Amino acid sequence: MSQRGIRIAIAGAGNVGSFVAKDLMSKGHDVVLIEQNEAIVATLGDELDVNWVKGDACELHTLDAAVLSSCDVVVAATGDDEDNLVISLLAKQEFAVPRVVARVNHPDNEWLFTETWGVDVAVSTPHLLTSLVEEAVSVGDLVQLLRLEQGKVALLEVTLAEGSPAEGKTVGELKMPPDCTIVAVVRQKHVITPGEDTPLHAGDEVLALAAPEAELDLKRVLAADR
């Protein structure tokens, strides 16, 4: 049984917003795209068969026209961080949108993209690229891939090095700190759902969810001394 399509509003029809809209449409979701640049709307109107709303997404009447109150998710995808923060705050406070995802254009501004501004998930492309590079080349180091729930939880990855304190143990034998859990083990390109009896070997990629205060303890459990 396929999942029910959800209603998603995207603010900003630039390269990022239009791609996300097209991708979400292909997955069967109901997408409304908000854009104030009439030239962009004219150019993409025939190409993207979404519900278009012309106007400034920082204005309440524009968001009313997009019927944000009926949306499951809002994506603030403009090229301006200030606009994305305003859109996020309005979506959360005025329309009670359950999930707000915001694009961070300048990494120095990422600290602003929190629940205070209505942001549930902040996506910073430069930081994401850095994490993916580290994940690809690092062995034995804990790498943060993504922050979730306004930064309260992080998805972390470590490729177990020889000599790791976890090498040769089962998941159940690890003394895991509070507020973290192992969610997957990748071994020879196969994803393993970890159980208490799942053994860990050097070369395994271990994915874990952890609260920020637990990350240092998690590193002691999984990462070798370097």
TORPA-121352 format. One line per 5 residues: number of its first residue (from 1); their letters; for each residue x, y, z of N, C-alpha, C, O. Coordinates in Angstrom, 3 decimals. Atoms other than C-alpha are relative to their C-alpha. Example, Ala and Ser with C-alpha at 12.3 -4.5 7.8 and 13.67 -1.06 7.14 Angstrom:
2
1> as> 0.890/-1.190/0.000/12.300/-4.500/7.800/0.900/1.200/0.000/1.936/1.181/0.665; -0.820/-1.190/-0.060/13.670/-1.060/7.140/-0.770/1.090/0.730/-0.261/2.198/0.899
//
This chain:
226
1> msqrg> 0.855/-1.198/0.000/0.000/0.000/0.000/0.879/1.231/0.000/1.762/1.350/0.849; -0.851/-1.183/0.098/1.520/3.325/-1.013/-0.406/1.017/1.051/-1.557/1.065/1.485; 0.250/-1.022/-1.002/1.844/6.184/1.443/-0.837/1.129/-0.598/-0.670/1.492/-1.762; 0.825/-1.105/0.442/-0.713/8.961/1.210/0.870/1.201/-0.314/1.772/1.531/0.456; -0.730/-1.204/0.318/0.625/12.031/-0.556/-0.329/1.094/1.003/-1.479/1.221/1.424
6> iriai> 0.207/-1.082/-0.949/1.060/14.982/1.774/0.020/1.335/-0.732/0.484/1.418/-1.869; 0.040/-1.330/0.607/0.537/18.687/1.084/1.210/0.794/0.481/1.444/0.924/1.683; -1.257/-0.668/-0.296/3.762/20.671/0.915/0.026/1.353/-0.696/-0.252/1.450/-1.891; -0.186/-1.326/0.579/4.307/24.388/0.390/1.494/0.306/-0.048/2.214/0.110/0.932; -1.404/-0.355/0.184/7.653/25.528/-0.990/0.080/1.476/-0.331/-0.542/1.933/-1.290
11> agagn> -0.195/-1.426/0.237/8.685/29.177/-0.778/1.308/0.202/-0.749/2.385/-0.101/-0.236; -1.187/-0.222/0.826/11.073/30.112/-3.567/0.084/-1.011/-1.120/0.236/-2.207/-0.873; -0.022/0.893/1.160/11.079/28.689/-7.098/1.307/0.121/-0.770/1.333/-0.031/-1.992; -1.313/-0.002/0.631/14.783/29.085/-7.782/0.442/-1.412/-0.307/-0.378/-2.329/-0.350; -0.507/1.324/0.350/17.032/26.167/-8.654/-0.330/-1.044/1.067/-0.722/-2.167/0.749
16> vgsfv> 0.242/0.946/-1.092/16.623/24.558/-5.233/-1.493/-0.284/0.139/-1.915/-1.441/0.125; 1.429/0.176/-0.210/12.907/25.153/-4.750/-0.692/-0.736/-1.127/-1.527/-1.607/-0.884; 0.661/0.645/1.143/11.896/24.117/-8.258/0.394/-1.472/-0.113/-0.429/-2.309/-0.484; -0.421/1.407/0.049/13.966/20.923/-8.100/-0.720/-0.807/1.069/-1.212/-1.904/0.804; 0.689/0.699/-1.088/12.496/19.968/-4.727/-1.473/-0.203/-0.353/-2.032/-1.273/-0.110
21> akdlm> 1.407/0.109/0.387/8.997/20.674/-6.035/-0.209/-1.115/-1.016/-1.124/-1.928/-0.882; 0.125/1.029/1.041/9.516/18.501/-9.104/0.198/-1.394/0.578/-0.518/-2.331/0.226; -0.296/1.295/-0.599/10.997/15.684/-7.030/-1.151/-0.478/0.879/-1.523/-1.650/0.838; 1.108/0.371/-0.879/8.175/15.744/-4.477/-1.256/-0.335/-0.792/-2.006/-1.240/-0.427; 1.148/0.312/0.868/5.545/15.833/-7.225/0.110/-1.398/-0.569/-0.883/-2.122/-0.653
26> skghd> -0.194/1.327/0.599/7.062/12.724/-8.787/-0.283/-1.116/0.999/-0.515/-2.265/0.622; 0.277/0.992/-1.045/6.526/10.978/-5.459/-1.463/0.038/0.441/-1.840/-0.612/1.417; 1.435/0.020/-0.247/2.816/11.754/-5.488/-0.505/0.986/1.026/-1.629/0.854/1.510; 0.427/-0.976/-0.995/2.707/14.720/-3.119/-0.672/1.198/-0.659/-0.429/1.501/-1.827; 0.708/-1.194/0.450/0.488/17.780/-3.466/0.875/1.207/0.340/1.087/1.505/1.515
31> vvlie> -0.986/-1.060/-0.196/2.854/20.738/-3.944/-0.566/1.350/-0.418/-1.146/1.489/-1.494; 0.306/-1.383/0.354/2.163/24.469/-3.842/1.315/0.769/0.042/2.064/0.680/1.015; -1.266/-0.711/0.149/5.016/26.700/-5.005/-0.260/1.499/0.042/-1.039/2.026/-0.753; 0.196/-1.440/-0.200/5.215/30.319/-3.836/1.193/0.749/-0.568/2.336/0.481/-0.199; -1.088/-0.754/0.649/7.226/32.769/-5.958/-0.503/1.397/-0.356/-1.590/1.559/-0.911
36> qneai> 0.409/-1.372/0.300/7.128/36.547/-6.281/0.546/0.518/-1.321/0.057/1.525/-1.831; -0.582/-0.434/1.262/9.254/36.837/-9.427/-0.872/-0.504/-1.155/-0.906/-1.700/-1.445; 0.930/0.393/1.054/6.756/36.861/-12.283/0.702/-0.647/-1.189/0.122/-1.502/-1.858; -0.755/0.593/1.118/9.448/36.018/-14.857/0.266/-1.480/0.260/0.181/-2.299/-0.654; -0.241/1.405/-0.349/10.278/32.789/-12.993/-1.287/-0.800/-0.139/-1.283/-1.913/-0.665
41> vatlg> 1.290/0.693/0.098/6.595/31.873/-12.751/-0.372/-0.225/-1.469/-0.870/-1.291/-1.833; 0.322/0.129/1.422/6.145/32.525/-16.475/0.864/-1.064/-0.670/0.388/-1.808/-1.528; -0.927/0.959/0.614/9.193/30.433/-17.369/-0.302/-1.429/0.431/-0.267/-2.350/-0.385; 0.160/1.355/-0.525/8.433/27.465/-15.117/-1.449/-0.455/0.080/-1.726/-1.620/0.367; 1.417/0.322/-0.173/4.644/27.610/-15.120/-0.456/-1.209/-0.789/-1.196/-2.043/-0.267
46> deldv> 0.402/1.133/0.835/4.215/25.155/-17.994/0.782/-1.261/0.339/0.279/-2.375/0.198; -0.870/1.151/-0.288/7.115/22.935/-16.913/-0.388/-0.693/1.308/-0.364/-1.921/1.398; 0.352/0.548/-1.299/6.016/22.494/-13.291/-1.505/0.123/0.216/-2.031/1.218/0.413; 1.452/0.025/-0.154/2.382/21.460/-12.961/-0.357/-0.073/1.484/-0.925/-1.054/1.964; 0.313/-0.095/-1.424/2.067/22.564/-9.340/-1.028/1.108/0.198/-1.399/1.804/-0.746
51> nwvkg> 0.874/-1.121/-0.336/-0.284/24.943/-7.582/0.884/1.221/0.254/1.589/1.282/1.261; -0.839/-1.182/-0.115/1.402/28.314/-8.123/-0.724/1.099/0.775/-1.914/1.340/0.573; 0.494/-1.188/-0.681/0.922/31.256/-5.783/1.028/1.103/-0.215/2.175/0.991/0.217; -0.899/-1.127/0.259/2.423/34.558/-6.934/-0.058/0.963/1.183/-1.134/1.398/1.595; -0.033/-0.947/-1.098/3.564/36.790/-4.120/1.196/-0.220/0.894/1.959/-1.170/0.721
56> dacel> -1.103/0.026/-0.955/6.015/37.438/-1.311/-0.368/-0.938/1.151/-1.343/-0.701/1.864; 0.301/0.996/-1.034/6.128/34.443/1.049/0.230/0.530/1.405/-0.097/-0.147/2.380; -0.151/-0.633/-1.317/7.062/36.800/3.890/-1.251/0.766/0.414/-1.316/1.306/1.518; 1.234/-0.723/-0.267/3.577/38.336/3.677/-1.114/-0.985/0.360/-1.289/-2.009/-0.300; 1.055/0.891/-0.471/0.664/36.782/5.555/-1.064/-0.265/-1.063/-1.553/-1.388/-1.182
61> htlda> 1.063/0.210/0.995/-1.829/37.342/2.718/0.436/-0.979/-1.088/-0.392/-1.696/-1.650; -0.492/0.976/0.983/0.410/35.358/0.350/-0.090/-1.414/0.559/-0.486/-2.345/-0.142; 0.061/1.322/-0.631/0.628/32.471/2.799/-1.446/-0.443/0.177/-1.754/-1.633/0.105; 1.435/0.321/-0.040/-3.131/32.667/3.246/-0.473/-0.538/-1.350/-1.240/-1.499/-1.415; 0.385/0.432/1.347/-3.521/32.331/-0.520/0.503/-1.411/-0.294/-0.115/-2.158/-1.052
66> avlss> -0.557/1.345/0.181/-1.330/29.222/-0.383/-0.655/-1.018/0.925/-0.343/-2.207/0.862; 0.716/0.844/-0.979/-3.605/27.819/2.376/1.003/-0.814/0.824/0.946/-2.043/0.863; -1.019/0.676/-0.787/-0.673/27.040/4.637/-0.589/-0.815/1.150/0.017/-1.788/1.601; 0.622/0.721/-1.113/-3.047/25.896/7.366/-0.327/-1.448/-0.363/-0.538/-2.277/0.523; 0.299/1.366/0.435/-3.717/22.772/5.262/1.264/-0.785/-0.343/1.180/-1.934/-0.776
71> cdvvv> -1.259/0.638/0.399/-0.029/21.959/4.708/0.572/-0.858/1.130/0.489/-0.504/2.306; -0.702/0.859/-0.946/1.821/19.120/6.400/1.443/0.461/0.194/2.026/0.298/1.266; -1.407/-0.429/-0.030/5.234/20.592/5.555/0.123/1.313/-0.758/-0.530/1.518/-1.781; -0.402/-1.197/0.738/6.608/23.991/4.575/1.507/-0.029/-0.172/2.246/-0.321/0.768; -1.430/-0.077/0.299/9.995/24.344/2.891/0.331/1.448/-0.353/-0.156/1.974/-1.354
76> aatgd> -0.464/-1.360/0.287/11.615/27.791/3.074/1.300/-0.121/-0.789/2.363/-0.367/-0.219; -1.128/0.329/0.880/13.946/27.517/0.086/0.505/1.194/-0.793/1.126/1.019/-1.842; -0.466/-1.175/0.741/14.662/31.094/-0.967/1.514/0.148/0.152/2.146/-0.546/0.949; -1.441/-0.251/-0.067/18.171/32.394/-1.516/0.387/1.021/1.045/1.536/1.459/1.086; -0.244/-1.019/-1.015/17.847/34.828/1.405/-0.306/-0.585/1.376/-1.435/-0.999/1.640
81> dednl> 0.187/0.608/-1.316/18.356/33.600/4.971/-1.019/0.744/0.847/-1.794/0.122/1.574; 0.961/-0.780/-0.776/16.369/36.446/6.507/-1.423/-0.343/-0.411/-2.298/-0.500/0.441; 1.326/0.377/0.486/13.384/35.610/4.305/-0.378/-1.400/0.489/-1.512/-1.633/0.907; 0.288/1.382/-0.419/13.659/31.916/5.158/-0.365/-0.071/1.484/-1.211/-0.873/1.878; 0.332/-0.031/-1.421/13.591/32.704/8.873/-1.400/0.570/0.226/-2.166/0.038/1.030
86> visll> 1.329/-0.604/-0.141/10.528/34.954/8.536/-1.076/-0.978/-0.452/-2.096/-1.138/0.217; 0.961/0.977/0.533/8.717/32.351/6.424/-0.197/-1.138/0.999/-1.324/-1.567/1.248; 0.080/1.101/-0.973/9.534/29.630/8.960/-0.793/0.395/1.225/-1.627/-0.373/1.706; 0.689/-0.464/-1.195/8.310/31.689/11.890/-1.496/0.161/-0.251/-2.314/-0.246/0.573; 1.405/-0.169/0.336/5.050/32.616/10.155/-0.694/-1.353/-0.187/-1.822/-1.547/0.265
91> akqef> 0.589/1.329/0.244/4.442/29.018/9.064/-0.316/-0.705/1.311/-1.366/-1.332/1.453; 0.186/0.696/-1.272/4.857/27.726/12.603/-0.982/0.728/0.915/-1.890/0.109/1.470; 0.799/-0.730/-0.980/3.255/30.495/14.654/-1.399/0.370/-0.502/-2.369/0.290/0.252; 1.286/-0.467/0.517/0.463/31.734/12.378/-0.845/-1.117/-0.602/-2.073/-1.039/-0.607; 0.749/1.046/0.704/-0.464/28.522/10.559/0.183/-1.382/0.626/-0.406/-2.358/0.161
96> avprv> -0.198/1.261/-0.741/0.738/25.792/12.987/0.368/-1.162/-0.918/-0.142/-2.272/-0.762; -0.457/1.067/0.902/2.462/23.828/10.201/0.826/-1.005/0.810/1.747/-0.601/1.519; -0.685/0.987/-0.837/3.666/20.542/11.760/1.510/-0.075/-0.205/2.260/-0.267/0.752; -1.435/0.160/0.263/7.056/20.459/10.047/0.474/1.101/-0.950/-0.074/1.291/-2.035; -0.563/-1.090/0.792/9.122/23.366/8.744/1.470/-0.303/-0.274/2.266/-0.492/0.645
101> varvn> -1.382/0.251/0.438/12.309/22.772/6.753/0.526/1.280/-0.636/-0.131/1.861/-1.500; -0.530/-1.271/0.491/14.552/25.765/6.051/1.393/-0.173/-0.596/2.241/-0.884/-0.056; -1.307/-0.023/0.669/17.456/26.278/3.674/0.879/1.069/0.645/0.451/2.206/0.841; -0.991/-0.940/-0.514/20.564/27.904/5.161/0.959/0.327/-1.142/1.694/-0.544/-1.609; -0.861/-0.379/1.120/22.378/29.856/2.453/1.428/0.300/0.436/2.386/-0.046/-0.255
106> hpdne> -1.329/-0.365/-0.507/25.266/31.169/4.549/0.238/-0.740/1.313/-0.474/-0.494/2.286; -0.217/0.833/-1.187/26.706/28.692/7.101/0.157/0.785/1.298/-0.189/0.278/2.365; -0.151/-0.795/-1.226/27.528/31.500/9.555/-1.341/0.326/0.644/-1.397/0.686/1.820; 1.332/-0.298/-0.536/23.777/31.998/9.971/-0.705/-1.221/0.570/-1.823/-1.106/1.072; 0.698/1.244/-0.364/22.995/28.387/10.837/-0.485/0.009/1.457/-1.507/-0.600/1.772
111> wlfte> 0.382/-0.024/-1.411/22.853/29.101/14.585/-1.371/0.642/0.227/-2.012/0.403/1.250; 1.300/-0.655/-0.123/19.737/31.216/13.974/-1.164/-0.942/-0.321/-2.291/-0.706/0.114; 1.062/0.861/0.523/17.779/28.365/12.382/-0.388/-1.047/1.040/-0.036/-2.221/0.924; 0.408/0.857/-1.107/16.251/26.909/15.548/-1.507/0.087/0.178/-2.202/0.755/-0.589; 1.439/-0.014/-0.278/12.809/26.317/17.038/-0.491/1.394/0.380/-1.680/1.686/0.260
116> twgvd> 0.393/-1.371/-0.318/12.830/29.939/18.190/-0.584/0.687/-1.227/-1.493/1.510/-1.117; 0.491/-0.558/1.264/12.288/30.838/14.526/-0.933/-0.972/-0.718/-1.238/-0.782/-1.895; 0.971/0.922/0.585/9.930/27.907/13.921/0.597/-1.077/-0.876/-0.141/-1.791/-1.556; -0.672/0.952/0.886/12.528/25.738/12.153/0.111/-1.366/0.676/0.643/-1.478/1.780; -0.159/1.365/-0.491/12.294/21.978/12.652/1.279/-0.640/-0.529/1.982/-1.340/0.200
121> vavst> -1.216/0.545/0.609/15.082/21.038/10.248/0.660/1.090/-0.835/0.019/1.696/-1.693; -0.772/-0.966/0.784/17.802/23.343/8.885/0.979/-0.754/-0.883/1.676/-1.655/-0.418; -0.876/0.675/0.958/19.708/22.281/5.779/1.036/0.996/-0.503/0.710/1.954/-1.204; -1.116/-0.826/0.455/23.109/23.859/5.192/0.837/-0.812/-0.971/1.533/-1.741/-0.561; -0.702/0.789/1.015/24.591/22.591/1.930/1.505/-0.073/0.244/2.063/-1.165/0.141
126> phllt> -1.446/0.109/-0.257/28.233/23.512/2.751/0.326/-0.948/1.148/1.260/-1.743/1.046; -0.263/0.895/-1.123/28.052/21.744/6.123/-0.312/-1.442/-0.373/0.392/-2.360/0.047; 0.348/1.347/0.424/26.331/18.752/4.534/1.100/-0.587/-0.883/1.456/-1.756/-0.733; -1.090/0.469/0.855/29.059/18.495/1.880/1.226/-0.368/0.823/1.871/-1.385/0.567; -1.135/0.300/-0.875/31.742/18.660/4.571/-0.195/-1.337/0.702/0.726/-2.151/0.770
131> slvee> 0.287/1.250/-0.703/30.054/15.849/6.498/0.133/-1.203/-0.924/0.675/-2.236/-0.531; -0.066/1.119/0.939/29.756/13.662/3.406/1.431/-0.299/-0.423/1.786/-1.459/-0.633; -1.413/0.221/0.307/33.426/14.183/2.548/0.673/-0.734/1.153/1.408/-1.698/0.944; -0.598/0.648/-1.169/34.434/13.276/6.111/-0.467/-1.442/0.119/0.319/-2.333/0.443; 0.539/1.356/-0.091/32.146/10.252/6.057/0.668/-0.928/-0.992/0.859/-2.111/-0.713
136> avsvg> -0.580/0.826/1.056/33.755/9.037/2.833/1.461/-0.346/0.269/1.936/-1.397/-0.162; -1.449/0.193/-0.116/37.379/9.366/3.921/0.463/-0.314/1.413/1.617/-0.699/1.603; -0.435/0.170/-1.386/37.406/9.036/7.725/-0.246/-1.422/0.479/-1.300/-2.005/0.223; 0.137/1.291/-0.670/38.007/5.775/9.571/0.331/0.217/1.465/1.392/0.742/1.801; -0.260/-0.107/-1.424/37.682/5.691/13.332/-0.425/1.306/0.620/-0.329/1.464/1.837
141> dlvql> 0.469/-1.278/-0.531/36.319/9.224/13.684/-1.517/0.070/-0.090/-2.114/-0.411/-1.053; 1.443/-0.191/-0.011/32.736/10.093/14.622/-0.334/1.219/-0.844/0.178/2.310/-0.592; 0.353/-1.071/0.933/31.186/12.202/11.836/-1.480/0.313/0.142/-2.318/-0.587/0.103; 1.392/-0.434/-0.078/27.998/14.215/12.219/-0.541/0.199/-1.405/-0.028/1.025/-2.161; 0.580/-0.085/1.335/25.837/13.741/9.127/-1.152/0.993/-0.069/-1.305/1.704/-1.061
146> lrleq> 1.211/-0.819/0.069/22.660/15.602/10.047/-0.519/0.264/1.403/-0.453/-0.598/2.279; 0.662/-0.317/-1.261/20.956/17.402/12.912/-1.512/0.018/-0.225/-1.993/0.535/-1.233; 1.454/0.120/0.099/17.254/16.731/13.535/-0.654/0.603/1.237/-0.001/0.844/2.252; 0.789/-0.498/-1.127/14.514/18.068/15.789/0.652/1.219/0.645/0.966/1.220/1.835; -0.572/-1.272/-0.437/15.933/21.598/16.058/1.351/-0.174/0.692/1.672/0.550/1.635
151> gkval> -1.328/0.193/-0.555/19.400/20.264/16.828/0.045/-0.850/1.255/1.111/-1.034/1.842; 0.030/0.790/-1.232/18.264/18.102/19.736/0.511/-1.415/-0.201/0.848/-2.097/0.766; -0.474/1.344/0.328/19.310/14.895/17.955/0.875/0.090/-1.239/0.593/0.867/-2.150; -0.879/0.024/1.169/22.133/14.160/15.514/0.106/-1.422/-0.533/0.097/-2.391/0.226; -0.323/1.271/0.635/22.663/11.364/13.018/1.509/-0.033/-0.187/2.079/0.836/-0.848
156> levtl> -1.454/0.087/-0.008/26.271/10.239/13.422/0.451/-1.291/-0.659/-0.266/-2.292/-0.654; -0.548/1.177/0.681/28.474/7.810/11.513/1.447/-0.187/0.402/2.187/0.782/0.567; -1.408/0.317/-0.208/31.732/6.048/12.280/0.306/-1.308/-0.710/-0.459/-2.268/-0.613; -0.504/1.249/0.563/33.651/3.455/10.299/0.969/-0.580/1.016/1.996/0.031/1.312; -0.792/0.573/-1.083/35.099/1.142/12.930/1.407/-0.326/-0.479/1.590/-1.049/-1.459
161> aegsp> -1.397/0.281/0.303/38.885/1.072/12.844/0.458/-1.223/0.781/-0.170/-1.616/1.764; -0.602/1.078/-0.787/41.039/-1.824/13.968/0.441/0.585/1.336/1.070/1.642/1.381; -0.325/-0.514/-1.318/41.477/-1.408/17.694/-1.099/0.809/0.616/-0.956/1.290/1.740; 1.147/-0.700/-0.572/38.107/0.270/18.162/-0.484/-0.756/1.226/-0.476/-1.987/1.217; 0.525/0.690/-1.180/36.677/-0.488/21.619/-1.241/-0.842/-0.302/-1.614/-1.704/0.493
166> aegkt> 1.195/0.776/0.358/33.600/-1.857/19.809/0.338/-1.232/-0.826/-0.506/-2.114/-0.982; -0.369/1.117/0.887/35.522/-4.288/17.564/-0.077/-1.328/0.762/0.465/-1.463/1.859; 0.110/1.322/-0.595/34.649/-7.915/18.312/-1.114/-0.142/1.021/-1.348/-1.238/1.531; 1.110/0.067/-0.945/31.741/-7.043/20.581/-1.326/-0.063/-0.751/-1.401/0.257/-1.937; 1.340/-0.098/0.561/28.046/-7.421/19.972/-0.595/1.345/0.425/-0.103/1.997/1.346
171> vgelk> 0.655/-1.262/-0.349/25.742/-4.423/20.061/-0.464/-0.015/1.452/-0.377/0.997/2.147; 0.479/0.110/-1.373/24.310/-5.687/23.338/1.103/0.122/1.035/0.833/0.464/2.186; -1.119/-0.085/-0.940/27.771/-5.754/24.923/0.560/1.412/0.141/1.351/1.684/1.044; -0.485/-1.372/-0.083/28.408/-2.083/24.263/-0.663/0.725/1.170/-1.855/0.552/1.422; 0.551/-0.808/-1.087/27.951/0.236/27.209/-0.429/1.343/-0.585/0.262/2.354/-0.459
176> mppdc> 0.487/-1.191/0.685/25.868/2.741/25.295/-0.428/1.054/1.015/-1.101/0.736/1.995; 0.430/-1.078/-0.897/25.399/6.128/26.976/-1.480/0.273/-0.168/-2.075/-0.132/-1.166; 1.409/-0.358/0.142/21.894/7.456/27.648/-0.211/0.927/-1.209/0.717/1.596/-1.664; 0.405/-0.901/1.080/20.064/9.306/24.864/0.740/-0.255/-1.303/0.975/0.675/-2.074; -0.540/0.343/1.330/21.711/7.465/21.979/-0.269/-1.468/-0.281/-0.402/-2.285/0.629
181> tivav> 0.266/1.367/0.409/21.098/4.318/19.990/0.609/-0.257/-1.368/0.678/0.648/-2.200; -0.488/0.402/1.317/22.634/2.433/17.071/-1.204/-0.368/-0.857/-2.018/-1.203/-0.463; 1.183/0.215/0.840/20.134/2.473/14.198/0.294/-0.865/-1.224/-0.632/-1.421/-1.814; -0.327/0.827/1.169/22.035/0.656/11.407/1.483/-0.316/-0.002/2.307/0.442/0.509; -1.394/0.383/0.252/25.224/-1.184/10.564/0.108/-0.336/-1.483/-0.662/-1.146/-2.001
186> vrqkh> -0.210/0.273/1.421/26.499/-1.168/6.981/1.281/-0.816/-0.129/2.359/-0.377/0.273; -1.141/0.911/0.146/28.782/-4.099/6.135/0.023/-0.531/-1.423/-0.926/-1.176/-1.868; -0.166/0.450/1.391/30.044/-4.811/2.619/-1.215/0.384/-0.843/-1.762/-0.428/-1.589; 1.089/-0.607/0.773/27.337/-2.554/1.148/-1.376/-0.568/0.330/-2.335/-0.329/-0.403; 1.295/0.514/-0.443/24.562/-4.377/3.008/-0.385/0.681/1.308/0.450/0.846/2.198
191> vitpg> 0.487/-0.652/-1.206/22.417/-2.646/5.635/-0.542/-1.056/0.956/-1.389/-1.873/0.595; 0.412/0.948/-1.033/21.969/-4.611/8.845/-0.775/0.758/1.070/-0.305/1.767/1.595; 0.746/-0.561/-1.124/19.260/-3.788/11.356/0.578/-0.579/1.278/0.494/-1.787/1.497; -0.734/0.555/-1.142/21.157/-4.087/14.623/-0.917/-0.566/1.076/-1.954/0.008/1.408; 0.652/0.596/-1.163/20.000/-6.386/17.392/1.030/-0.199/1.091/2.210/0.089/0.896
196> edtpl> -0.919/0.199/-1.123/21.514/-7.271/20.744/1.165/-0.924/-0.367/2.275/-0.754/0.137; -1.015/0.999/0.332/23.443/-10.173/19.167/0.803/0.344/-1.255/1.634/-0.456/-1.685; -0.729/-0.377/1.218/24.746/-8.285/16.100/1.467/0.278/0.334/1.755/1.168/1.134; -1.416/-0.243/-0.280/28.580/-8.528/16.100/0.507/1.197/-0.802/-0.020/1.499/-1.872; -0.604/-1.144/0.664/30.695/-5.521/15.142/1.448/-0.314/-0.351/2.201/-0.866/0.452
201> hagde> -1.338/0.302/0.500/33.850/-5.763/13.057/0.657/1.271/-0.529/-0.021/2.241/-0.866; -0.720/-1.109/0.621/36.556/-3.404/11.840/-0.470/0.144/-1.446/-0.618/-0.849/-2.158; 0.495/-0.264/1.347/35.361/-1.769/8.622/-1.494/0.202/-0.062/-2.008/0.691/-1.068; 1.446/-0.239/-0.035/31.704/-1.699/9.659/-0.276/1.502/0.084/0.415/2.231/0.796; 0.495/-1.373/-0.165/29.920/1.625/9.176/-1.167/-0.056/0.969/-2.167/-0.730/0.720
206> vlala> 1.023/0.002/-1.040/27.867/2.278/12.283/-0.697/1.350/0.003/-0.048/2.391/0.104; 0.810/-1.213/-0.038/25.030/4.822/12.213/-0.744/0.050/1.327/-1.355/-0.933/1.747; 0.635/-0.144/-1.301/23.708/6.175/15.498/-0.732/1.326/0.093/-0.347/2.306/-0.546; 0.694/-1.232/-0.365/21.232/8.757/16.750/0.387/0.337/1.431/0.400/-0.532/2.303; -0.438/-0.377/-1.342/22.375/10.749/19.759/-0.341/1.450/0.294/-0.350/2.295/-0.601
211> apeae> 0.142/-1.374/-0.459/21.610/13.850/21.783/1.389/0.626/0.066/2.370/-0.090/0.268; -1.322/-0.642/0.009/24.431/16.435/21.675/0.839/-0.324/1.224/2.050/-0.514/1.109; -0.765/0.248/-1.216/25.409/15.796/25.293/0.524/-1.433/0.100/1.367/-1.731/0.946; -0.443/1.396/-0.033/25.873/12.078/24.557/1.069/-0.308/-1.038/1.620/-1.409/-1.041; -0.904/0.278/1.117/28.149/12.436/21.527/1.402/-0.368/0.459/2.014/-1.272/-0.110
216> ldlkr> -1.354/0.298/-0.473/31.430/12.448/23.475/0.076/-1.403/0.583/1.043/-2.124/0.336; 0.030/1.348/-0.561/30.466/9.301/25.392/-0.151/-1.045/-1.099/0.447/-2.119/-1.027; 0.156/0.919/1.127/29.357/7.651/22.146/1.323/-0.200/-0.723/1.649/-1.312/-1.139; -1.309/0.091/0.647/32.750/8.439/20.628/0.914/-0.940/0.777/1.661/-1.712/0.176; -0.843/0.878/-0.813/34.456/6.677/23.538/-0.381/-1.464/-0.187/0.469/-2.349/-0.088
221> vlaad> 0.473/1.368/0.167/32.322/3.592/22.913/0.376/-0.569/-1.364/0.693/-1.753/-1.477; -0.151/0.503/1.367/32.816/3.356/19.149/1.349/0.321/-0.670/1.809/-0.436/-1.524; -1.181/-0.458/0.735/35.966/5.234/18.123/1.279/-0.422/0.704/1.385/-0.386/1.930; -1.310/0.394/-0.549/39.518/4.018/18.563/0.763/1.234/0.430/0.566/2.310/-0.134; -0.888/-1.074/-0.377/42.042/6.191/20.366/0.948/0.281/-1.147/1.530/-0.632/-1.732
226> r> -0.839/-0.368/1.145/43.979/8.143/17.755/1.077/0.960/0.459/1.897/1.399/-0.348
//
